[in-house]
Amino acid sequence: MDLPTNEANAACYELLRKVAPDLWETFQRRLVPVAAGEGDPAERIRELMRLEQEVWTDFVEHDTEGRSRPLGRSFACCVDDLVGATGAAAIPAIASSGEPVARRREQLEALLAVLRDERAPSLATLTANLEIQQAIHELD
């Protein structure tokens, strides 16, 4: 999985690495393997969102240096990028799985629903949404 998925998010990754290397290491160790793992991509995205809250809350509670303020939304931006990458990476496997078209459509629609309905819009998630919609359209 190539991260960041676009140049617009590169600054988020750089700021996270510089300001909070420990949070960056946690992102790499706990979230990236979930994104790159096996299993239902919609469930992996839900797990990423759960981990985002857990990891961020833990970071803020233990941050005695006040680093959360200069980070702003950088951690959330990195997670958004990871979520979008997870959704986009699942498309080829689902679309070419050999399952009946109705089943592939169902899986793509479930993935789309998670990204659209359970995550606030971002550049990465909206891009993945468009790619999923295109894959659904190509099933017809």
N, C-alpha and C positions, 0 to 999 in steps of 0.2 A: 504494500500500500504506500503510494507516494504522498508524502505530506510535506508542506501544505498542498492542498489540491489546487490552489490558485495563488497568484502573487499578492492579491489583496490581503490574504491571511498570513503572509510571511512575517509581517511585523508583529503579529500576535505571538507567534512562536518565538521570535527573537527576544521580545520583551519578557516573555515567561522564562526563557533560558537565563537571561541576564539578571532579572530582578529576584527570581525565586527558583534557583537551581534545584532545590529540594522538591518543590512542587512539580517542576519539569520532570524530575526523575520519577516521581509518583505517577505522573501522566504516562510516561513511557512504560513503566513497570506494571501498572494496573489497568489503564484504559486501552492502550494500543493493542495488547494481546486479545482483549475482548473483541475489539473491532476486527482484528485479523483472524479471529477464531472460526470455528466450525459452528454449524447449527443455524437455526432460523434467524435470518438477519433482523427481522422486526424485534425479536426478543433480545438480540445482542444490542440493538439500539436502545431499547428500554433499559437494559442493564447499564449501558454507558450513561444514560441520563441519571440513573440512580447513583452510580459511582461519582458522577460529577458533583451531585449535591453532598454526598458523604465526604469526598476528598476536599472540596472547597470549605465545607463547614469545619472540618478538622484543621485545615490550614489556617483559617481565620481565628479559630479558638486558640491555637498554639503560636500564632505569629506575634512575637513580642517586639518585632522591629517595625511594625506598621507597613509591611510590604503590600498588603492588599489594596491600599489606596493607589499607589503608582501603577499597580497591575491593571486597575480598572476592569474592563471586560476581557482582558487578554486570555485568561483561562477559559472562560465561556466561549470565546472565539475559537480557541484551539479545539475545544470539545465539539463545537458546531461543525468545524471542518472535519473532524474525525467521524462524526455522525453522518455527514453528507457523503464522505468517502466510503463508509460502510454500506450505505444504501446504494451508491453508484456501483461499487464493486460486486454487489449481489446480482445486478441486472443480467449480465451475460450468462451466469450459471442458471438462473431461473429461466430466462428466455430460451435457452438451448437445452433444457434438461431432458427432453424427450417425454416429459409428462404430457397428458392431454392438454390441449389449448385452454380449456376451461380451468384446469388446475393451475397452469402457469399464470393465467390472468388473475386468478384468486390470490396467488402468492404476491404478484406484483401490486395488486390493489391493496393488499394488507400492508405491504411495505410503504406504499404511498400514503396510506392512512396514518401510519405512525409518524412519518416525517411531516405530514401536513397538519395533523390534528393534535399531536402530542408534543411537538417541539415548536418553539417560536421561530418564525421565518428568519433565515440568514442567507447570505449568498450561497454558501455550500449546500444548505438543505433545499433551497429553491432550485438550484442547478440539478441536484439529484431528482427532485420532483419532476422537472421537465424531462429528464432522461428516462425516468420510469414511465411517464405518460407516453413518451415516444415508443418505448418498448411495448406497452400495452396496445398502442395503435398498430404497431407492426405485427401483432398477433392476428389481426383481422385479415 
